[in-house]
Amino acid sequence: MSPDSLPALFREGLMLLGVVAGPLFGALLLVSLIVGVLQSVTQIQEPAVGAVPRLATVIIVVALSGGWMMERLAGFMRSAIERISDRGF
């Protein structure tokens, strides 16, 4: 493995992490914004009121896109292991 390959592999992994985590963080951002506005309007400042919708959002997003996420991560790991084993470390 050349000295430039390892940083390229690291950069590719970080980009994949952003792509895979994007839908989850986007959904959490949207739900948190909605919950925050509703809590401000209703003046209910109970922490559990905000935590339950966020937890439900995580469960729903992972249930819907978890297979796609795992497929992408597994593909990256497979290619990374192949690259490392083919060129040596």
C-alpha positions in Angstrom: 0.0 0.0 0.0 1.5 3.3 -1.0 1.8 6.1 1.5 -0.9 8.1 -0.4 -3.4 5.1 -0.3 -4.0 5.2 3.4 -5.1 8.9 3.6 -7.3 8.3 0.5 -8.9 5.3 2.2 -9.5 7.3 5.3 -11.0 10.2 3.4 -13.3 7.8 1.5 -14.4 6.3 4.8 -15.2 9.7 6.3 -17.2 10.6 3.1 -19.1 7.4 3.3 -19.8 8.0 7.0 -21.3 11.4 6.1 -23.5 9.9 3.3 -24.7 7.0 5.5 -25.4 9.2 8.6 -26.9 12.1 6.6 -30.5 10.7 6.4 -30.5 9.9 10.1 -29.1 13.3 11.2 -31.4 15.1 8.8 -34.5 13.4 10.1 -33.4 14.1 13.7 -32.8 17.8 12.9 -36.3 18.1 11.4 -38.0 16.4 14.3 -36.0 18.3 16.9 -36.9 21.6 15.2 -40.6 20.6 15.2 -40.6 19.4 18.8 -38.7 22.6 19.9 -41.3 24.8 18.3 -44.2 22.9 19.7 -42.6 23.0 23.2 -42.1 26.7 22.9 -45.7 27.3 21.8 -47.3 25.0 24.4 -44.7 26.0 27.1 -44.2 22.3 28.0 -40.5 22.0 28.9 -40.5 18.4 30.0 -37.4 16.6 28.6 -39.2 13.3 28.0 -41.6 15.1 25.6 -38.6 15.9 23.4 -36.8 12.6 23.8 -39.6 10.2 22.8 -40.1 11.7 19.2 -36.4 11.7 18.7 -36.1 8.0 19.7 -39.0 7.1 17.5 -37.4 8.9 14.6 -34.1 7.0 15.1 -36.0 3.7 15.2 -38.1 4.5 12.1 -35.1 5.8 10.0 -32.9 2.8 10.9 -35.7 0.4 10.2 -36.3 2.0 6.8 -32.8 2.6 5.6 -30.7 0.3 7.8 -30.3 -2.3 5.1 -29.0 0.4 2.7 -26.7 1.7 5.4 -25.2 -1.7 6.1 -24.9 -2.5 2.5 -22.8 0.6 1.9 -20.7 0.1 5.0 -20.1 -3.6 4.2 -19.1 -2.7 0.6 -16.6 -0.2 1.8 -15.1 -2.6 4.4 -14.9 -5.3 1.7 -13.1 -3.0 -0.7 -10.8 -1.6 2.0 -9.7 -5.1 3.2 -9.1 -6.1 -0.5 -7.0 -3.0 -1.1 -5.0 -3.5 2.1 -4.4 -7.2 1.4 -3.6 -6.7 -2.3 -1.0 -4.1 -1.7 0.2 -4.9 1.8 0.4 -2.6 4.7 
